[in-house]
Amino acid sequence: MALNFDQLLGVHAQALDVRAKRTEILARNLANADTPGYRARDLDFRAALAEQGTAAAGVTLRATQARHVGGAAQPSSIDESASSTALKYRTPLAPALDGNTVDAQIEQAAFAENAVRYQATINFLSSKFRGLMTALTGQ
């Protein structure tokens, strides 16, 4: 019997990738907190996970009637250079006079929350692999 890691890990492997991308985006915001004209970005986790899930699962549309819109899902990247629906500009509470929209406290809070959620996903995946090793070794 073949082992399918996609079924074993579920959505958590894609969630880990999305959390890592969000960490990069939030760190970029914090690094540019004093850059004039820099606009803070953030990642819509649900939209990004939906994009990742569609790309990873290989879902394609099937037209069953002539009036249906056909097409195949294209994999998308969650990169700042890509036109992703998940990557958004953050709306500032009080924008600076120089055009910078980074609020360091909000960015630090978002970074900390994302780090906790990333660690929770790592712990969940670790327990999945530990259970798999127990099943394989019989101990």
Secondary structure in CASP SS format (residue, H / E / C, confidence):
PFRMAT SS
TARGET T0000
AUTHOR 0000-0000-0000
METHOD secondary structure of the structure
MODEL  1
M C 1.00
A C 1.00
L C 1.00
N C 1.00
F H 1.00
D H 1.00
Q H 1.00
L H 1.00
L H 1.00
G C 1.00
V C 1.00
H H 1.00
A H 1.00
Q H 1.00
A H 1.00
L H 1.00
D H 1.00
V H 1.00
R H 1.00
A H 1.00
K H 1.00
R H 1.00
T H 1.00
E H 1.00
I H 1.00
L H 1.00
A H 1.00
R H 1.00
N H 1.00
L H 1.00
A H 1.00
N C 1.00
A C 1.00
D C 1.00
T C 1.00
P C 1.00
G C 1.00
Y C 1.00
R C 1.00
A C 1.00
R E 1.00
D E 1.00
L E 1.00
D C 1.00
F H 1.00
R H 1.00
A H 1.00
A H 1.00
L H 1.00
A H 1.00
E H 1.00
Q H 1.00
G H 1.00
T H 1.00
A H 1.00
A H 1.00
A H 1.00
G C 1.00
V C 1.00
T E 1.00
L C 1.00
R C 1.00
A C 1.00
T C 1.00
Q C 1.00
A C 1.00
R C 1.00
H C 1.00
V C 1.00
G C 1.00
G C 1.00
A E 1.00
A C 1.00
Q C 1.00
P C 1.00
S C 1.00
S C 1.00
I C 1.00
D C 1.00
E C 1.00
S C 1.00
A C 1.00
S C 1.00
S C 1.00
T C 1.00
A C 1.00
L E 1.00
K E 1.00
Y E 1.00
R C 1.00
T C 1.00
P C 1.00
L C 1.00
A C 1.00
P C 1.00
A C 1.00
L C 1.00
D C 1.00
G C 1.00
N C 1.00
T C 1.00
V C 1.00
D C 1.00
A H 1.00
Q H 1.00
I H 1.00
E H 1.00
Q H 1.00
A H 1.00
A H 1.00
F H 1.00
A H 1.00
E H 1.00
N H 1.00
A H 1.00
V H 1.00
R H 1.00
Y H 1.00
Q H 1.00
A H 1.00
T H 1.00
I H 1.00
N H 1.00
F H 1.00
L H 1.00
S H 1.00
S H 1.00
K H 1.00
F H 1.00
R H 1.00
G H 1.00
L H 1.00
M H 1.00
T H 1.00
A H 1.00
L H 1.00
T H 1.00
G C 1.00
Q C 1.00
END
